[in-house]
Amino acid sequence: MTDCFDLIVLGAGSGGLAAAKRAASYGASVAIVEGDRVGGTCVIRGCVPKKLLVYGSAYRHLLADAASYGWQLDGFRPDAAVLLANVRREVDRLNELHIGLLEKAGVELVRGWGRFADPHHIDVVQGSTVSRRLKGERILIAAGGRPHRPVFPGAELGWVSDDMFLQESLPERVVVVGAGFIACEFACILHGLGVAVTLLVRGDHLLRGFDREASSAVQEAMEAEGIEIRFAHSPAAITGVPGALELVTQSGEVLPCGGVLLATGRRPFLDGLQLESAGVAVEGHRIPVDADQTTNVPHIHAVGDVTDRINLTPVAVDEGRAFADTVYGNKPRQVNHDLVASAVFSQPELAGVGLSEEAAIERFSTDGIRVHRARFRPMAQALPARGPRVLLKLIVETATNKVVGCHMVGEHSAEIIQMAAIAIGMGATKADFDRTMALHPSVAEEFVTMPG
């Protein structure tokens, strides 16, 4: 078996898998090196299992509202152990599926952790032993990211997001530290599964970077459901033993709990790559690349979270495919990072594409934009007469009448915003939205019936 390849990919996550299979489809000889399970963060310990947990926890709301629709239930309770086990079983299936897809594509899967020996050679490490040396004409770094664990006494007693998918049961009370999408999503998941949740937020609002009004709508709904959110709070220490912990805040307050989730961000996973052996430049915690995914070394490339630009699975996938199309398919193209839809699978979920109201004001000034919004209780909640109101929001540049931002908080937000992203990417104006016939009765129709 040859140890020489046209392309060596470091990391079998979303970006690496996409690049490897696309390059192989053009006839390149490709090896992909992975020391963990095939599928990466998204499939193994991120988007996919998290969304399954979201679905599972959401049944709490459906069952609570069932009586108003005439369904008489004798009582219900969550069994988190069953849900967690079923999610792990599905992850196992997907892991095997991705291994099979690599084999079908003609990509060689090399087990172990890859590190640079020099600019063209990769040593594959298993345990403390170099099991194999590979030579690549080109090398693609797609090692992804890892949760960042903050430094304070007892932080090692807390969970990071990866650990949540390994739990076999859940405690009665959990403290979640963080304000980003991972913190909000897991706070809602845990609450839905019957766990009492306190969310500690260092700043004064949730979901920095998202539209502020939309993030406030999520906060309002979370608090109405009984999730305790404490702003201007940070952890100072964690004491105790697993299952019986105490989190001490910087103000000296002691919060007893069964677990602490430290959802305090993620960083590129560069540990052990020995980038210095290949002369690959690092900027802070990230690998800088140009628009063609190329590092400062012309034959070494990087995609996905290691570049720390827009750390989303579809972005990594498109970067990987664009790299392969350009280098091996004679179809040069670059990824457009300017208009990327994103979602938070909190309960209710938030999704948006384009500029937030704050970013639009910064770019066009307050007088340079118009904001159209609708806020109401959706029909699904008419009979239960409870639950959060939805928020729909269009941000329009006054000079051109173009819609430059579209945001929603409510059920199916991500599905609706995905379609809205097509229109906004094509330069749709408010008039284009206005002359689109409404589909009634639906929540999404509000986007095309807002007064001009």
Buried (B, 14 or more C-beta within 10 A) or exposed (E): EEBEBBBBBBBBBBBBBBBBBBBBBBEBBBBBBBBBBBBBBBBBBBBBBBBBBBBBBBBBBEBBBBEEEEEEEEEEEBEBEEBBEEBBEEBEEBBEEBBEBBEEBBBBBBBBBBBBBEBBBBBBBEEEEEEBEBBBBBBBBBBBBBBBBBEBEBBEBBBBBEBBBEBEEBBEBBBBBBBBBBBBBBBBBBBBBBBBBBBBBBEEBBBEEBBBBBBBBBBBBBEEBEBBBBBEBBBBBBEBEEEEBBBBBBEEEEBEBBBBBBBBBBBBBBEEBBBEBBEBEBEEBBBBBEEBBBBBBEBBBBBBBBBBBBBBBBBBBBBBBBBBBBBBBEEEBBBEEEEBBBBBBBBBBBBBBBBBBBBBBEEBEEEBBBBBBBBEBBEBBEEBEEBBBBBBBBBBBEEEBBBBBBBBBBBBBBEBBEEBBEBBBEEBBBEBBEEBEEEEEEBBBBBBBBEE
